Amino acid sequence: MSVRGCGLGRKAREMRRRHYCGTCKVIGREYGQGSRLFLNHDTVLVAEIITALSEAPEWGAAIESRNCFHLPKRAEAAPPVLRYAAAATILLASAKVQDHASDSGQLRWRVLARWLNPRYRRAAAELRGWGVPVSDIERQLATQQQRESVPESLRQLAEPTCFATAQICRHGAPVAARTELRNMLERFGRRFGYLIYLLDAWEDFDKDADRGDFNAFRALYGNRDAARAQVVAGADAVA
């Protein structure tokens, strides 16, 4: 029987929907409706993993609702895992926008980075409350442009993303009240971050060429197909 056809498949899809919609709604409540556009599957997956490691959280009616416009009220406590995922989403989105602004120099990216800045500061403060070393993540991410100026390897280029994802996963352990799993989650986060970097380079290969933006596969291999084995290996390391 296929996973799609069994109860486990339905349960997994429902769990994914709850985390995806729940994270989106908490982003909207905490950082404004426009910030919901930055929702991504990467931080939602981290939320799912943290939830799976912890006791089942209580989900308020607004989060359970399938109505996208029904946001949790300020007085209604959101599950910590969703607040954590929402803050991590804004942190990583701001880094990506800043990278695009640096690569392209385009006004639209600079304006978006300025708009995100107060939301980023709020998310950073939230994450620091959970012990996330935001300053260390910022320092690592700030090296991205220098790394791209002298590309040596995929590992060298992906390191800021690997570090940021590893720290977000590591510090998700206390959110799940499972501090003993910090090292395991950090190792997973490093591998997951590497895969994220590879997939972004793969998916954006043509768009980066059109925009004149840096692309790791183009810089190191000249074409995308030559890096296919690296993407497969990265996925296998996470599986």
LOPANU-298849 format. One record per residue: x, y, z of N, C-alpha, C, O in turn; chain. Coordinates in nm, 2 decimals. Last residue first. Layout:
// LOPANU-298849
- n.c1/n.c2/n.c3/ca.c1/ca.c2/ca.c3/c.c1/c.c2/c.c3/o.c1/o.c2/o.c3/cadena
- X/Y/Z/X/Y/Z/X/Y/Z/X/Y/Z/A
...
//
This chain:
// LOPANU-298849
- n.c1/n.c2/n.c3/ca.c1/ca.c2/ca.c3/c.c1/c.c2/c.c3/o.c1/o.c2/o.c3/cadena
- 1.85/1.23/0.45/1.75/1.12/0.46/1.78/1.02/0.57/1.71/0.93/0.59/A
- 2.08/1.38/0.44/1.97/1.43/0.53/1.88/1.31/0.55/1.82/1.30/0.66/A
- 2.24/1.25/0.26/2.30/1.28/0.39/2.19/1.32/0.49/2.21/1.30/0.61/A
- 2.09/1.26/0.02/2.11/1.13/0.09/2.16/1.15/0.23/2.13/1.07/0.32/A
- 2.11/1.53/-0.05/1.98/1.48/-0.01/2.00/1.34/0.07/1.93/1.32/0.17/A
- 2.38/1.53/-0.11/2.33/1.62/-0.01/2.20/1.57/0.04/2.18/1.57/0.17/A
- 2.39/1.36/-0.33/2.46/1.33/-0.21/2.41/1.41/-0.09/2.41/1.36/0.02/A
- 2.23/1.51/-0.51/2.19/1.38/-0.47/2.26/1.34/-0.34/2.19/1.29/-0.25/A
- 2.40/1.73/-0.54/2.26/1.75/-0.49/2.21/1.62/-0.44/2.15/1.61/-0.33/A
- 2.62/1.62/-0.66/2.64/1.69/-0.53/2.50/1.70/-0.46/2.49/1.69/-0.34/A
- 2.53/1.53/-0.90/2.57/1.43/-0.80/2.59/1.49/-0.66/2.56/1.42/-0.56/A
- 2.48/1.77/-1.04/2.37/1.68/-1.00/2.41/1.58/-0.89/2.33/1.56/-0.80/A
- 2.67/1.94/-1.14/2.66/1.94/-0.99/2.55/1.84/-0.94/2.52/1.84/-0.83/A
- 2.65/1.93/-1.41/2.77/1.88/-1.35/2.77/1.87/-1.20/2.84/1.79/-1.14/A
- 2.41/2.06/-1.46/2.41/1.91/-1.46/2.54/1.86/-1.40/2.53/1.75/-1.34/A
- 2.47/2.34/-1.46/2.40/2.28/-1.35/2.41/2.13/-1.35/2.42/2.07/-1.24/A
- 2.80/2.47/-1.53/2.66/2.43/-1.57/2.60/2.36/-1.45/2.67/2.32/-1.36/A
- 3.03/2.56/-1.41/2.99/2.62/-1.54/2.85/2.58/-1.59/2.80/2.65/-1.67/A
- 3.12/2.50/-1.16/3.11/2.39/-1.26/3.08/2.44/-1.40/3.10/2.37/-1.50/A
- 3.14/2.73/-1.00/3.23/2.62/-0.98/3.24/2.51/-1.09/3.34/2.45/-1.12/A
- 2.95/2.91/-1.09/3.09/2.96/-1.06/3.19/2.84/-1.05/3.30/2.86/-1.10/A
- 2.72/2.76/-1.13/2.78/2.83/-1.24/2.93/2.86/-1.22/3.01/2.85/-1.30/A
- 2.68/2.68/-0.86/2.70/2.58/-0.97/2.77/2.64/-1.09/2.85/2.58/-1.15/A
- 2.64/2.93/-0.73/2.75/2.84/-0.69/2.78/2.74/-0.80/2.90/2.72/-0.83/A
- 2.59/3.24/-0.87/2.53/3.10/-0.86/2.65/3.01/-0.84/2.74/3.01/-0.92/A
- 2.51/3.59/-0.84/2.61/3.48/-0.82/2.53/3.34/-0.81/2.42/3.34/-0.75/A
- 2.32/3.75/-1.10/2.35/3.72/-0.96/2.45/3.60/-0.96/2.46/3.52/-1.05/A
- 2.21/3.83/-1.34/2.35/3.86/-1.32/2.39/3.83/-1.17/2.49/3.89/-1.13/A
- 1.96/3.75/-1.41/1.97/3.87/-1.32/2.12/3.91/-1.30/2.15/4.02/-1.25/A
- 2.01/3.52/-1.56/1.93/3.63/-1.62/1.95/3.76/-1.54/1.96/3.87/-1.60/A
- 2.14/3.36/-1.37/2.21/3.40/-1.49/2.14/3.52/-1.56/2.21/3.62/-1.60/A
- 1.94/3.33/-1.18/2.06/3.40/-1.14/2.14/3.45/-1.26/2.19/3.56/-1.26/A
- 1.76/3.18/-1.33/1.72/3.31/-1.29/1.84/3.39/-1.25/1.85/3.51/-1.28/A
- 1.90/2.94/-1.37/1.87/3.02/-1.48/1.84/3.16/-1.44/1.88/3.26/-1.51/A
- 1.93/2.86/-1.09/2.04/2.86/-1.19/2.02/2.95/-1.30/2.10/3.04/-1.33/A
- 1.76/2.82/-0.88/1.78/2.95/-0.92/1.89/2.97/-1.04/1.92/3.08/-1.07/A
- 1.77/2.54/-0.82/1.65/2.60/-0.87/1.67/2.74/-0.93/1.59/2.78/-1.02/A
- 2.04/2.51/-0.74/1.99/2.44/-0.85/1.87/2.50/-0.91/1.86/2.52/-1.03/A
- 2.06/2.68/-0.52/2.15/2.71/-0.64/2.10/2.63/-0.76/2.11/2.69/-0.87/A
- 1.87/2.56/-0.36/1.85/2.70/-0.40/1.94/2.73/-0.53/1.89/2.79/-0.62/A
- 2.00/2.31/-0.32/1.87/2.32/-0.39/1.84/2.46/-0.44/1.79/2.48/-0.55/A
- 2.23/2.39/-0.18/2.24/2.32/-0.31/2.11/2.34/-0.39/2.11/2.36/-0.50/A
- 2.11/2.50/0.06/2.20/2.58/-0.03/2.21/2.52/-0.17/2.20/2.59/-0.27/A
- 1.98/2.28/0.16/1.90/2.40/0.12/1.98/2.48/0.03/1.93/2.53/-0.07/A
- 2.19/2.11/0.22/2.10/2.07/0.11/2.02/2.19/0.07/1.99/2.21/-0.05/A
- 2.31/2.25/0.42/2.39/2.23/0.30/2.29/2.19/0.19/2.31/2.24/0.08/A
- 2.10/2.24/0.61/2.14/2.37/0.56/2.22/2.35/0.43/2.21/2.43/0.34/A
- 2.11/1.97/0.67/1.99/2.02/0.61/2.02/2.16/0.54/1.98/2.19/0.43/A
- 2.36/1.95/0.79/2.33/1.87/0.67/2.21/1.93/0.59/2.22/1.94/0.47/A
- 2.31/2.11/1.02/2.42/2.14/0.93/2.40/2.07/0.79/2.42/2.13/0.69/A
- 2.09/1.99/1.14/2.07/2.12/1.08/2.19/2.16/0.98/2.16/2.22/0.88/A
- 2.20/1.75/1.23/2.10/1.74/1.13/2.09/1.88/1.06/2.08/1.89/0.93/A
- 2.37/1.86/1.42/2.43/1.78/1.31/2.33/1.77/1.19/2.37/1.79/1.08/A
- 2.18/1.97/1.59/2.28/2.06/1.52/2.34/1.99/1.40/2.36/2.05/1.30/A
- 2.05/1.75/1.68/1.98/1.84/1.60/2.07/1.94/1.53/2.04/1.98/1.41/A
- 2.26/1.64/1.84/2.20/1.56/1.73/2.13/1.66/1.63/2.14/1.64/1.51/A
- 2.30/1.84/2.03/2.41/1.80/1.93/2.35/1.73/1.81/2.40/1.75/1.70/A
- 2.04/1.84/2.16/2.10/1.96/2.10/2.20/1.92/1.99/2.20/1.97/1.88/A
- 1.91/1.66/2.31/1.92/1.63/2.17/1.98/1.75/2.09/1.98/1.75/1.97/A
- 1.89/1.74/2.57/1.99/1.64/2.54/2.00/1.61/2.40/2.10/1.54/2.36/A
- 1.67/1.91/2.58/1.81/1.97/2.56/1.91/1.87/2.53/2.02/1.90/2.48/A
- 1.39/1.92/2.52/1.47/1.80/2.49/1.62/1.85/2.47/1.68/1.83/2.37/A
- 1.18/2.10/2.50/1.22/2.05/2.63/1.30/1.92/2.62/1.29/1.83/2.70/A
- 1.16/2.22/2.26/1.09/2.09/2.27/1.11/2.03/2.41/1.07/1.91/2.44/A
- 1.32/2.43/2.31/1.18/2.46/2.28/1.09/2.33/2.29/0.98/2.33/2.34/A
- 1.57/2.30/2.33/1.50/2.35/2.45/1.35/2.38/2.43/1.27/2.37/2.52/A
- 1.60/2.24/2.04/1.59/2.14/2.14/1.52/2.18/2.27/1.44/2.12/2.33/A
- 1.64/2.46/1.89/1.50/2.41/1.89/1.49/2.30/2.00/1.37/2.28/2.04/A
- 1.90/2.49/1.88/1.83/2.56/1.99/1.68/2.54/1.98/1.61/2.60/2.06/A
- 1.97/2.34/1.65/2.02/2.30/1.79/1.94/2.37/1.90/1.91/2.30/2.00/A
- 1.84/2.47/1.44/1.79/2.34/1.48/1.84/2.30/1.62/1.77/2.25/1.70/A
- 1.98/2.71/1.44/1.84/2.72/1.46/1.79/2.58/1.50/1.70/2.57/1.59/A
- 2.24/2.61/1.39/2.21/2.68/1.52/2.06/2.69/1.55/2.02/2.67/1.66/A
- 2.21/2.50/1.14/2.25/2.42/1.25/2.22/2.48/1.38/2.17/2.41/1.47/A
- 2.15/2.73/0.99/2.05/2.62/1.00/2.08/2.53/1.12/1.99/2.49/1.19/A
- 2.39/2.87/1.01/2.27/2.93/1.06/2.16/2.82/1.08/2.09/2.83/1.19/A
- 2.58/2.69/0.90/2.59/2.74/1.04/2.46/2.79/1.09/2.42/2.75/1.20/A
- 2.48/2.67/0.63/2.49/2.55/0.72/2.50/2.59/0.87/2.43/2.53/0.95/A
- 2.51/2.93/0.54/2.37/2.87/0.55/2.38/2.75/0.64/2.28/2.73/0.72/A
- 2.79/2.96/0.56/2.70/3.05/0.64/2.56/2.99/0.65/2.50/3.00/0.76/A
- 2.88/2.73/0.39/2.90/2.74/0.53/2.81/2.83/0.61/2.76/2.79/0.71/A
- 2.87/2.72/0.11/2.74/2.69/0.19/2.76/2.71/0.34/2.66/2.71/0.41/A
- 3.12/2.77/0.02/3.02/2.87/-0.01/2.89/2.85/0.08/2.82/2.95/0.11/A
- 3.26/2.55/0.12/3.30/2.68/0.16/3.19/2.79/0.13/3.17/2.87/0.22/A
- 3.12/2.35/-0.01/3.12/2.35/0.13/3.16/2.49/0.18/3.10/2.54/0.28/A
- 3.18/2.40/-0.28/3.04/2.41/-0.24/3.03/2.42/-0.08/2.96/2.50/-0.03/A
- 3.48/2.60/-0.31/3.41/2.47/-0.30/3.26/2.50/-0.26/3.23/2.60/-0.21/A
- 3.57/2.86/-0.37/3.66/2.75/-0.36/3.59/2.61/-0.37/3.64/2.52/-0.44/A
- 3.53/3.19/-0.49/3.47/3.06/-0.46/3.57/2.94/-0.47/3.64/2.93/-0.57/A
- 3.57/3.47/-0.41/3.67/3.38/-0.43/3.62/3.24/-0.40/3.66/3.18/-0.30/A
- 3.33/3.60/-0.38/3.43/3.67/-0.46/3.55/3.58/-0.49/3.61/3.60/-0.59/A
- 3.19/3.44/-0.20/3.15/3.43/-0.34/3.25/3.51/-0.43/3.26/3.48/-0.55/A
- 3.30/3.52/0.04/3.32/3.38/-0.01/3.29/3.37/-0.16/3.36/3.30/-0.23/A
- 3.21/3.78/0.05/3.35/3.75/0.04/3.38/3.61/-0.01/3.47/3.59/-0.09/A
- 2.93/3.73/0.08/2.98/3.80/-0.04/3.13/3.78/-0.06/3.18/3.76/-0.17/A
- 2.92/3.59/0.33/2.88/3.53/0.21/2.94/3.60/0.09/2.99/3.53/-0.01/A
- 2.98/3.69/0.58/3.09/3.65/0.50/3.05/3.60/0.36/3.14/3.56/0.28/A
- 2.74/3.74/0.71/2.81/3.85/0.65/2.93/3.82/0.57/2.98/3.90/0.49/A
- 2.68/3.49/0.82/2.61/3.53/0.70/2.68/3.65/0.63/2.67/3.66/0.51/A
- 2.85/3.51/1.05/2.87/3.41/0.94/2.81/3.45/0.81/2.87/3.44/0.71/A
- 2.74/3.72/1.19/2.88/3.73/1.14/2.90/3.63/1.03/2.97/3.66/0.93/A
- 2.48/3.62/1.24/2.50/3.74/1.15/2.64/3.75/1.10/2.66/3.78/0.98/A
- 2.54/3.41/1.40/2.48/3.38/1.28/2.50/3.50/1.18/2.53/3.48/1.06/A
- 2.64/3.55/1.62/2.73/3.46/1.55/2.67/3.43/1.41/2.75/3.42/1.31/A
- 2.41/3.69/1.69/2.52/3.76/1.65/2.62/3.68/1.58/2.68/3.72/1.48/A
- 2.24/3.47/1.77/2.20/3.55/1.65/2.33/3.63/1.60/2.35/3.64/1.48/A
- 2.24/3.20/1.91/2.35/3.30/1.89/2.33/3.38/1.77/2.40/3.36/1.67/A
- 1.95/3.14/2.10/2.01/3.13/1.96/2.12/3.24/1.95/2.09/3.36/1.98/A
- 1.81/3.15/2.34/1.95/3.12/2.34/2.02/3.11/2.20/2.13/3.07/2.20/A
- 1.56/3.25/2.33/1.57/3.10/2.33/1.72/3.06/2.33/1.75/2.94/2.32/A
- 1.60/3.52/2.30/1.54/3.47/2.42/1.54/3.32/2.44/1.54/3.26/2.55/A
- 1.70/3.53/2.05/1.79/3.54/2.16/1.74/3.49/2.29/1.81/3.44/2.37/A
- 1.45/3.52/1.92/1.54/3.41/1.91/1.65/3.41/2.02/1.68/3.31/2.07/A
- 1.35/3.78/1.98/1.27/3.66/2.01/1.37/3.54/2.02/1.36/3.46/2.11/A
- 1.54/3.94/1.85/1.52/3.95/2.00/1.45/3.82/2.05/1.48/3.77/2.16/A
- 1.50/3.87/1.59/1.63/3.84/1.65/1.61/3.84/1.80/1.67/3.76/1.87/A
- 1.24/3.97/1.55/1.26/3.82/1.54/1.39/3.78/1.61/1.40/3.68/1.68/A
- 1.29/4.24/1.57/1.20/4.18/1.66/1.22/4.02/1.66/1.22/3.96/1.77/A
- 1.47/4.28/1.36/1.51/4.31/1.49/1.42/4.24/1.60/1.47/4.19/1.70/A
- 1.30/4.21/1.14/1.42/4.13/1.17/1.47/4.15/1.31/1.50/4.06/1.38/A
- 1.13/4.42/1.15/1.07/4.28/1.17/1.19/4.19/1.21/1.17/4.10/1.29/A
- 1.29/4.63/1.08/1.23/4.63/1.21/1.18/4.49/1.25/1.18/4.45/1.36/A
- 1.37/4.52/0.81/1.47/4.55/0.92/1.40/4.55/1.05/1.45/4.48/1.14/A
- 1.21/4.51/0.59/1.22/4.39/0.68/1.29/4.42/0.81/1.28/4.35/0.91/A
- 1.24/4.75/0.46/1.11/4.72/0.52/1.12/4.60/0.62/1.05/4.60/0.72/A
- 1.51/4.72/0.38/1.47/4.83/0.47/1.34/4.80/0.54/1.32/4.82/0.66/A
- 1.47/4.51/0.20/1.56/4.49/0.31/1.53/4.60/0.42/1.53/4.56/0.54/A
- 1.31/4.64/0.01/1.26/4.53/0.08/1.34/4.50/0.21/1.28/4.47/0.31/A
- 1.50/4.83/-0.09/1.37/4.88/-0.02/1.31/4.77/0.06/1.27/4.79/0.17/A
- 1.68/4.66/-0.20/1.72/4.75/-0.09/1.60/4.80/-0.01/1.61/4.81/0.11/A
- 1.53/4.54/-0.40/1.58/4.46/-0.29/1.63/4.54/-0.17/1.61/4.50/-0.06/A
- 1.48/4.76/-0.56/1.37/4.69/-0.50/1.41/4.60/-0.39/1.34/4.58/-0.29/A
- 1.73/4.85/-0.66/1.66/4.93/-0.56/1.55/4.85/-0.49/1.53/4.86/-0.37/A
- 2.00/4.62/-0.68/1.88/4.67/-0.73/1.80/4.74/-0.62/1.80/4.70/-0.50/A
- 2.23/4.49/-0.63/2.24/4.64/-0.61/2.11/4.70/-0.65/2.10/4.82/-0.66/A
- 2.28/4.21/-0.64/2.22/4.28/-0.76/2.23/4.44/-0.75/2.24/4.50/-0.85/A
- 2.41/4.13/-0.40/2.44/4.08/-0.53/2.40/4.17/-0.65/2.48/4.20/-0.74/A
- 2.28/4.28/-0.20/2.43/4.30/-0.22/2.47/4.25/-0.36/2.55/4.31/-0.43/A
- 2.02/4.19/-0.23/2.05/4.34/-0.24/2.20/4.36/-0.27/2.23/4.45/-0.35/A
- 2.05/3.92/-0.18/2.01/3.97/-0.31/2.04/4.12/-0.33/2.08/4.16/-0.44/A
- 2.13/3.94/0.09/2.22/3.88/0.00/2.18/3.93/-0.15/2.27/3.96/-0.23/A
- 1.90/4.05/0.20/2.02/4.13/0.21/2.12/4.07/0.11/2.19/4.15/0.04/A
- 1.73/3.83/0.16/1.70/3.96/0.09/1.83/4.05/0.09/1.86/4.11/-0.01/A
- 1.85/3.64/0.33/1.84/3.62/0.19/1.81/3.75/0.11/1.87/3.77/0.00/A
- 1.82/3.76/0.58/1.95/3.73/0.53/1.95/3.71/0.38/2.04/3.76/0.31/A
- 1.54/3.77/0.60/1.61/3.90/0.59/1.75/3.87/0.54/1.80/3.95/0.46/A
- 1.48/3.50/0.61/1.43/3.58/0.50/1.51/3.71/0.48/1.55/3.75/0.37/A
- 1.59/3.42/0.85/1.65/3.37/0.73/1.61/3.45/0.61/1.68/3.47/0.51/A
- 1.42/3.57/1.03/1.57/3.58/1.04/1.63/3.54/0.90/1.71/3.61/0.85/A
- 1.17/3.48/0.96/1.20/3.62/0.94/1.35/3.64/0.94/1.41/3.71/0.86/A
- 1.20/3.21/1.05/1.16/3.24/0.91/1.20/3.39/0.87/1.26/3.41/0.77/A
- 1.24/3.23/1.32/1.35/3.18/1.23/1.32/3.21/1.09/1.41/3.24/1.01/A
- 0.99/3.32/1.40/1.10/3.41/1.41/1.22/3.37/1.33/1.29/3.45/1.27/A
- 0.83/3.10/1.33/0.80/3.23/1.27/0.92/3.32/1.28/0.96/3.39/1.18/A
- 0.95/2.90/1.50/0.96/2.88/1.35/0.93/3.02/1.28/0.99/3.05/1.18/A
- 0.87/3.01/1.75/1.02/2.98/1.71/1.03/2.98/1.56/1.12/3.04/1.50/A
- 0.60/3.00/1.73/0.67/3.13/1.75/0.81/3.12/1.71/0.87/3.21/1.65/A
- 0.57/2.73/1.71/0.53/2.81/1.60/0.59/2.95/1.61/0.63/3.01/1.51/A
- 0.66/2.64/1.96/0.72/2.59/1.84/0.69/2.67/1.72/0.77/2.69/1.63/A
- 0.48/2.76/2.14/0.62/2.81/2.13/0.69/2.76/2.00/0.77/2.84/1.94/A
- 0.16/2.83/2.02/0.25/2.73/2.07/0.40/2.78/2.05/0.43/2.84/1.94/A
- 0.03/3.15/2.13/0.07/3.06/2.02/0.16/2.95/2.07/0.24/2.99/2.16/A
- -0.23/3.26/2.34/-0.09/3.22/2.33/-0.07/3.12/2.21/-0.15/3.03/2.19/A
- -0.42/3.54/2.28/-0.42/3.39/2.26/-0.27/3.34/2.24/-0.21/3.38/2.14/A
- -0.39/3.81/2.27/-0.41/3.75/2.40/-0.41/3.59/2.40/-0.40/3.53/2.50/A
- -0.37/3.86/2.00/-0.26/3.88/2.08/-0.27/3.81/2.22/-0.17/3.76/2.27/A
- -0.53/3.59/1.82/-0.53/3.72/1.88/-0.41/3.73/1.97/-0.35/3.63/2.01/A
- -0.45/3.42/1.52/-0.46/3.42/1.66/-0.45/3.56/1.72/-0.37/3.64/1.67/A
- -0.65/3.50/1.22/-0.52/3.50/1.29/-0.54/3.49/1.44/-0.65/3.53/1.50/A
- -0.81/3.42/0.96/-0.84/3.40/1.10/-0.71/3.39/1.18/-0.66/3.28/1.20/A
- -0.74/3.40/0.70/-0.75/3.54/0.76/-0.79/3.53/0.91/-0.79/3.64/0.97/A
- -0.75/3.14/0.63/-0.62/3.20/0.63/-0.63/3.34/0.70/-0.52/3.38/0.75/A
- -0.93/2.89/0.78/-0.95/3.02/0.73/-0.81/3.10/0.74/-0.77/3.13/0.85/A
- -0.90/2.66/0.91/-0.85/2.66/0.78/-0.87/2.80/0.71/-0.83/2.82/0.59/A
- -0.80/2.67/1.26/-0.90/2.71/1.15/-0.83/2.70/1.02/-0.71/2.74/1.01/A
- -0.60/2.63/1.44/-0.67/2.51/1.38/-0.75/2.54/1.26/-0.77/2.46/1.17/A
- -0.55/2.89/1.51/-0.45/2.81/1.44/-0.51/2.69/1.37/-0.46/2.65/1.26/A
- -0.79/2.96/1.64/-0.75/3.03/1.52/-0.64/2.96/1.44/-0.64/2.96/1.31/A
- -0.79/2.78/1.86/-0.89/2.77/1.75/-0.85/2.84/1.62/-0.88/2.79/1.51/A
- -0.46/2.66/1.94/-0.58/2.75/1.96/-0.67/2.73/1.84/-0.63/2.68/1.73/A
- -0.32/2.36/2.04/-0.34/2.45/1.93/-0.47/2.53/1.95/-0.58/2.47/1.97/A
- -0.08/2.25/2.26/-0.22/2.29/2.25/-0.23/2.39/2.14/-0.17/2.50/2.14/A
- 0.15/2.00/2.15/0.12/2.13/2.19/-0.03/2.15/2.18/-0.11/2.08/2.11/A
- 0.27/1.69/2.27/0.18/1.75/2.17/0.13/1.89/2.22/0.08/1.90/2.34/A
- 0.61/1.70/2.37/0.47/1.67/2.40/0.38/1.75/2.30/0.41/1.86/2.26/A
- 0.86/1.66/2.11/0.80/1.72/2.24/0.66/1.66/2.26/0.61/1.59/2.18/A
- 0.94/1.58/1.87/1.02/1.55/1.98/0.97/1.59/2.11/1.02/1.55/2.22/A
- 0.75/1.68/1.69/0.76/1.54/1.70/0.85/1.50/1.82/0.83/1.39/1.88/A
- 0.82/1.96/1.71/0.69/1.91/1.77/0.70/1.76/1.79/0.65/1.71/1.89/A
- 1.06/1.96/1.58/1.06/2.00/1.72/0.93/1.94/1.79/0.93/1.89/1.90/A
- 0.97/1.88/1.32/1.06/1.80/1.39/1.06/1.83/1.54/1.06/1.74/1.63/A
- 0.80/2.10/1.26/0.75/1.96/1.26/0.84/1.87/1.34/0.79/1.79/1.42/A
- 0.99/2.31/1.25/0.88/2.31/1.35/0.82/2.17/1.37/0.79/2.13/1.48/A
- 1.14/2.23/1.03/1.21/2.24/1.17/1.10/2.24/1.27/1.12/2.17/1.38/A
- 0.95/2.26/0.83/1.00/2.13/0.86/1.07/2.13/1.00/1.05/2.03/1.08/A
- 0.93/2.54/0.84/0.81/2.46/0.88/0.85/2.32/0.91/0.80/2.26/1.01/A
- 1.17/2.62/0.74/1.14/2.64/0.88/1.02/2.56/0.93/1.01/2.53/1.05/A
- 1.13/2.52/0.47/1.24/2.48/0.56/1.22/2.50/0.70/1.24/2.41/0.78/A
- 0.91/2.62/0.34/0.90/2.49/0.39/1.01/2.45/0.48/1.00/2.36/0.56/A
- 0.84/2.96/0.44/0.90/2.86/0.36/0.90/2.73/0.42/0.88/2.72/0.54/A
- 0.71/3.29/0.42/0.69/3.16/0.47/0.76/3.06/0.38/0.75/3.07/0.26/A
- 0.70/3.54/0.32/0.83/3.48/0.34/0.83/3.34/0.40/0.93/3.28/0.42/A
- 0.45/3.64/0.33/0.50/3.60/0.20/0.63/3.53/0.21/0.68/3.47/0.11/A
- 0.40/3.73/0.58/0.36/3.60/0.55/0.41/3.55/0.41/0.42/3.43/0.39/A
- 0.46/4.00/0.59/0.57/3.91/0.62/0.53/3.76/0.59/0.62/3.68/0.58/A
- 0.22/4.13/0.55/0.31/4.12/0.44/0.42/4.02/0.46/0.48/3.96/0.37/A
- 0.10/4.12/0.81/0.05/4.04/0.70/0.15/4.02/0.59/0.16/3.91/0.53/A
- 0.33/4.11/1.09/0.25/4.18/0.99/0.22/4.09/0.87/0.29/3.99/0.84/A
- 0.45/3.97/1.29/0.54/4.05/1.21/0.47/4.12/1.09/0.53/4.18/1.01/A
- 0.27/3.83/1.45/0.38/3.89/1.51/0.46/3.99/1.43/0.52/4.08/1.48/A
- 0.06/3.74/1.27/0.03/3.81/1.39/0.15/3.89/1.45/0.13/4.01/1.49/A
- 0.20/3.63/1.06/0.11/3.74/1.03/0.08/3.82/1.16/0.07/3.94/1.16/A
- 0.33/3.42/1.20/0.41/3.53/1.13/0.32/3.65/1.10/0.37/3.76/1.13/A
- 0.11/3.28/1.27/0.19/3.34/1.37/0.28/3.45/1.31/0.30/3.55/1.38/A
- 0.03/3.19/1.02/-0.06/3.27/1.10/0.02/3.35/1.21/-0.01/3.46/1.23/A
- 0.25/3.03/0.94/0.21/3.14/0.86/0.12/3.24/0.94/0.14/3.36/0.93/A
- 0.24/2.83/1.13/0.35/2.92/1.13/0.32/3.04/1.05/0.36/3.15/1.09/A
- -0.01/2.71/1.06/0.01/2.77/1.19/0.13/2.87/1.20/0.12/2.98/1.25/A
- 0.03/2.62/0.80/-0.07/2.72/0.83/-0.05/2.79/0.96/-0.06/2.91/0.97/A
- 0.24/2.43/0.87/0.25/2.53/0.76/0.16/2.65/0.79/0.20/2.76/0.79/A
- 0.12/2.28/1.07/0.25/2.35/1.10/0.27/2.46/0.99/0.31/2.57/1.03/A
- -0.10/2.17/0.94/-0.12/2.25/1.07/0.01/2.33/1.09/-0.01/2.45/1.13/A
- 0.01/2.04/0.72/-0.08/2.15/0.70/-0.09/2.24/0.83/-0.08/2.36/0.82/A
- 0.15/1.84/0.86/0.23/1.93/0.78/0.14/2.06/0.75/0.19/2.17/0.76/A
- -0.06/1.69/0.97/0.04/1.76/1.06/0.12/1.87/0.98/0.14/1.97/1.04/A
- -0.18/1.61/0.73/-0.25/1.69/0.82/-0.16/1.77/0.92/-0.17/1.89/0.95/A
- 0.02/1.44/0.63/-0.02/1.56/0.55/-0.10/1.66/0.64/-0.08/1.78/0.63/A
- 0.03/1.24/0.84/0.15/1.33/0.81/0.11/1.45/0.73/0.16/1.56/0.76/A
- -0.23/1.14/0.81/-0.19/1.20/0.94/-0.07/1.29/0.91/-0.07/1.40/0.97/A
- -0.22/1.03/0.55/-0.31/1.13/0.58/-0.27/1.21/0.71/-0.28/1.33/0.71/A
- -0.02/0.83/0.60/0.00/0.94/0.50/-0.09/1.06/0.52/-0.05/1.17/0.52/A
- -0.14/0.67/0.78/-0.02/0.74/0.82/0.01/0.86/0.73/0.05/0.97/0.77/A
- -0.35/0.56/0.64/-0.38/0.65/0.74/-0.26/0.73/0.78/-0.27/0.85/0.81/A
- -0.26/0.53/0.29/-0.28/0.48/0.42/-0.30/0.59/0.52/-0.29/0.71/0.49/A
- -0.20/0.63/0.03/-0.33/0.57/0.05/-0.35/0.52/0.19/-0.46/0.47/0.22/A
- 0.05/0.74/0.04/-0.06/0.83/0.01/-0.19/0.76/0.04/-0.29/0.83/0.08/A
- 0.21/0.51/0.07/0.19/0.60/0.19/0.07/0.70/0.16/0.00/0.73/0.26/A
- 0.05/0.22/-0.08/0.13/0.34/-0.08/0.11/0.43/0.04/0.01/0.42/0.10/A
- 0.08/-0.12/0.00/0.00/0.00/0.00/0.09/0.12/0.00/0.19/0.13/0.07/A
//
